[in-house]
Amino acid sequence: MLNFRSMRHFVVLGGGTAGWFAALELQRLFGTQVSITVIESPRINVIGVGEGGILNLPGALARYGIQEAEFIEATGAVLKLGFEYVGWNTGRDDDVFYHLFHAAPNAADGSLVDGVPVDWAMLVANGLGVQYTESALPLIQNNASQTETLGVRSALGARLPTSMHFDAHRVAAYLKRVATGRGVRLLEATVQQLDVAAENGYVTGLRIEGNEQPVPVDFLIDASGFARMTLDRQFHVPMRTFSEHLLHDRAIPFYLPHPRPQPHLVTRAVAMNAGWLWQIPVQERVGCGYVYSSAHLSDDEALQEIEARVGKIEAVRTIRFQAGHFDDVWIGNVMAVGLASGFIEPLEATSIGQMLGQVQTFGELVAGSAYIVPQTSITTFNERNRIDWMGIRDFVRMHYDVRRRDTAFWRDVTALTLPETYATLKACWQHRLPRTADLQPYRQGNFMHFEATSWISVGQGTGVIPPQAAAADLARLPRESVLKSHQFMMSVKTRFALA
Ligand SMILES: Cc1cc2nc3c(=O)[nH]c(=O)nc-3n(C[C@H](O)[C@H](O)[C@H](O)COP(=O)(O)OP(=O)(O)OC[C@H]3O[C@@H](n4cnc5c(N)ncnc54)[C@H](O)[C@@H]3O)c2cc1C
């Protein structure tokens, strides 16, 4: 049992995006009756590469009373409508598929018939990408401005879901301003050691550089990024690695100017010889980076390949990581969030989304338990968190289930073992499109990242879901629904001048 009612000293170790969002959640839970301190090291910078959110970001801002317009202004953010994948099947620049944010098709307006998103099925059955169902596509293709996109969003409401691209350094700085303005204390210091009680393994204090007295701790949120001060360094919690299923372990970030007059409205993921290149626009530039497998490419070769593609760059640094997460993220009076709890890779921008989901569930659990949390709930929380990571792993893995075989990396990654959970679903999706019910195993987690339509978008693009699967679904639907969606497809072909 953990009795939050008697706690007075809440400490967040780390002042990156994860640490400041966690501090805001603590403040939401405990108000100003307790002390909440964020410790950030003046010597260890936040990871901060150009970053993108997913669809739970706007909800999180609302949860913490942050206006979207103010966030955009303060952080250099721009609207994001989804992801664009270039070259994943052939290596060519005209090989493009999209995973756009979209409103879920529903039975009420006839877009979902017998569990089948009927217009989507028609497109897939005819070998076309599902992006043509979305109002986002013309905005992306026409390089619409932010003002224009906001205007279309006001008119369409939930039919144009958006998230944001942002500069992580500016996000951390902005959240710091918000949280400290609401009474969260900032301590700029480097933690060197944790004091741990012998009797129960609880952290009681943090030893900081140049100070005799430890910072007292009743509850600690570890948001120390890749330093992983608690789960790894202190508690040696086993890590569940995904290297059996995913190969990336390096990234070289850099910046480019905008290639078009307006910031692109999607994250571009361009397939490279041993991985992919992200291109994430913010207001003044594009944050880029090559994510690759060090077993297939040295750092120098990676740099050469980048420069062969985009010209001379100034590489910021090389980031090393291992895809995976810690088994348990909440142990005793410590919970790790963000990179301190795990990381898979930047594909589909899941890291901040996962963190926000975890932090919100933590808040709901503590409040829902009337501030006295039984150990069984903490055990379940950890289990649900593992399920979230499994869902992300499987969705990311699907992106590498492509037709490309031209380099050693693409031959190796496509041949890796599929996680059993994904392999089972893939087998069904040879005969029919993904259904909401298929995703039930992932839904047992803290929050569902991707709906069936997201899996269809990527499955169609990668070729995992064949046209026959959609055709088989259409064959079971009422004739009038199929005719209507056929008309829709014909109008799409005319509008977008498709063959
Ligand atoms: C290559 C790459 C690309 C990514 N792209 C995306 C993306 O597109 N979308 C997305 O959602 N996520 C992305 N992520 C993940 C994202 O960067 C993180 O989830 C997010 O920035 C949160 O980081 P963090 O707060 O956990 O850690 P950090 O930002 O690294 O912050 C760590 C904090 O801990 C402090 N600290 C560390 N050690 C100590 C110590 N001993 N004493 C005191 N303070 C200490 C540091 O000073 C810092 O304040 C990416 C990550 C990488 C590596």
The ligand as an SDF file (V2000), in Angstrom:
LIG
                    3D

 53 58  0  0  0  0  0  0  0  0999 V2000
   16.2580   10.2520  -31.7400 C   0  0  0  0  0  0  0  0  0  0  0  0
   15.0070   10.5110  -30.9790 C   0  0  0  0  0  0  0  0  0  0  0  0
   13.8860   11.0130  -31.6210 C   0  0  0  0  0  0  0  0  0  0  0  0
   12.6880   11.1960  -30.9120 C   0  0  0  0  0  0  0  0  0  0  0  0
   11.5660   11.6460  -31.5620 N   0  0  0  0  0  0  0  0  0  0  0  0
   10.4070   11.7210  -30.8820 C   0  0  0  0  0  0  0  0  0  0  0  0
    9.1960   12.1140  -31.5110 C   0  0  0  0  0  0  0  0  0  0  0  0
    9.1480   12.4550  -32.6870 O   0  0  0  0  0  0  0  0  0  0  0  0
    8.0660   12.1140  -30.7830 N   0  0  0  0  0  0  0  0  0  0  0  0
    8.0540   11.7670  -29.4760 C   0  0  0  0  0  0  0  0  0  0  0  0
    6.9940   11.7290  -28.8590 O   0  0  0  0  0  0  0  0  0  0  0  0
    9.1960   11.4480  -28.8460 N   0  0  0  0  0  0  0  0  0  0  0  0
   10.3470   11.4060  -29.5100 C   0  0  0  0  0  0  0  0  0  0  0  0
   11.4790   11.0450  -28.8560 N   0  0  0  0  0  0  0  0  0  0  0  0
   11.4250   10.8310  -27.4120 C   0  0  0  0  0  0  0  0  0  0  0  0
   11.3810   12.1880  -26.7190 C   0  0  0  0  0  0  0  0  0  0  0  0
   12.5700   12.8770  -26.9980 O   0  0  0  0  0  0  0  0  0  0  0  0
   11.2260   12.0040  -25.2210 C   0  0  0  0  0  0  0  0  0  0  0  0
   10.1850   11.1050  -24.9290 O   0  0  0  0  0  0  0  0  0  0  0  0
   10.8650   13.3250  -24.5610 C   0  0  0  0  0  0  0  0  0  0  0  0
   11.6810   14.3670  -25.0060 O   0  0  0  0  0  0  0  0  0  0  0  0
   10.9510   13.1870  -23.0730 C   0  0  0  0  0  0  0  0  0  0  0  0
   12.2810   13.0510  -22.6740 O   0  0  0  0  0  0  0  0  0  0  0  0
   12.5700   12.9260  -21.1350 P   0  0  0  0  0  0  0  0  0  0  0  0
   11.9560   14.0930  -20.4590 O   0  0  0  0  0  0  0  0  0  0  0  0
   12.2020   11.5800  -20.6950 O   0  0  0  0  0  0  0  0  0  0  0  0
   14.1690   13.0250  -21.0550 O   0  0  0  0  0  0  0  0  0  0  0  0
   15.1430   14.2550  -21.3600 P   0  0  0  0  0  0  0  0  0  0  0  0
   14.5440   15.2420  -22.2710 O   0  0  0  0  0  0  0  0  0  0  0  0
   16.4350   13.6620  -21.7820 O   0  0  0  0  0  0  0  0  0  0  0  0
   15.3210   14.9700  -19.9630 O   0  0  0  0  0  0  0  0  0  0  0  0
   16.1130   14.3850  -18.9470 C   0  0  0  0  0  0  0  0  0  0  0  0
   16.2460   15.3600  -17.8040 C   0  0  0  0  0  0  0  0  0  0  0  0
   16.8720   14.6860  -16.7330 O   0  0  0  0  0  0  0  0  0  0  0  0
   17.8760   15.5240  -16.1720 C   0  0  0  0  0  0  0  0  0  0  0  0
   18.8670   14.6870  -15.5210 N   0  0  0  0  0  0  0  0  0  0  0  0
   19.4650   13.5610  -15.9920 C   0  0  0  0  0  0  0  0  0  0  0  0
   20.3250   13.0800  -15.0750 N   0  0  0  0  0  0  0  0  0  0  0  0
   20.2640   13.9080  -14.0050 C   0  0  0  0  0  0  0  0  0  0  0  0
   20.9160   13.9600  -12.7590 C   0  0  0  0  0  0  0  0  0  0  0  0
   21.8340   13.0580  -12.3960 N   0  0  0  0  0  0  0  0  0  0  0  0
   20.6050   14.9790  -11.9180 N   0  0  0  0  0  0  0  0  0  0  0  0
   19.6810   15.9160  -12.2480 C   0  0  0  0  0  0  0  0  0  0  0  0
   19.0430   15.9150  -13.4160 N   0  0  0  0  0  0  0  0  0  0  0  0
   19.3310   14.9340  -14.2950 C   0  0  0  0  0  0  0  0  0  0  0  0
   18.4070   16.3250  -17.3400 C   0  0  0  0  0  0  0  0  0  0  0  0
   19.0510   17.5100  -16.9100 O   0  0  0  0  0  0  0  0  0  0  0  0
   17.0990   16.6010  -18.1030 C   0  0  0  0  0  0  0  0  0  0  0  0
   16.4890   17.7380  -17.5510 O   0  0  0  0  0  0  0  0  0  0  0  0
   12.6710   10.9010  -29.5380 C   0  0  0  0  0  0  0  0  0  0  0  0
   13.8080   10.4360  -28.8920 C   0  0  0  0  0  0  0  0  0  0  0  0
   14.9700   10.2360  -29.5960 C   0  0  0  0  0  0  0  0  0  0  0  0
   16.1830    9.7070  -28.8790 C   0  0  0  0  0  0  0  0  0  0  0  0
  1  2  1  0
  2  3  1  0
  2 52  2  0
  3  4  2  0
  4  5  1  0
  4 50  1  0
  5  6  2  0
  6  7  1  0
  6 13  1  0
  7  8  2  0
  7  9  1  0
  9 10  1  0
 10 11  2  0
 10 12  1  0
 12 13  2  0
 13 14  1  0
 14 15  1  0
 14 50  1  0
 15 16  1  0
 16 17  1  0
 16 18  1  0
 18 19  1  0
 18 20  1  0
 20 21  1  0
 20 22  1  0
 22 23  1  0
 23 24  1  0
 24 25  2  0
 24 26  1  0
 24 27  1  0
 27 28  1  0
 28 29  2  0
 28 30  1  0
 28 31  1  0
 31 32  1  0
 32 33  1  0
 33 34  1  0
 33 48  1  0
 34 35  1  0
 35 36  1  0
 35 46  1  0
 36 37  1  0
 36 45  1  0
 37 38  2  0
 38 39  1  0
 39 40  1  0
 39 45  2  0
 40 41  1  0
 40 42  2  0
 42 43  1  0
 43 44  2  0
 44 45  1  0
 46 47  1  0
 46 48  1  0
 48 49  1  0
 50 51  2  0
 51 52  1  0
 52 53  1  0
M  END
$$$$
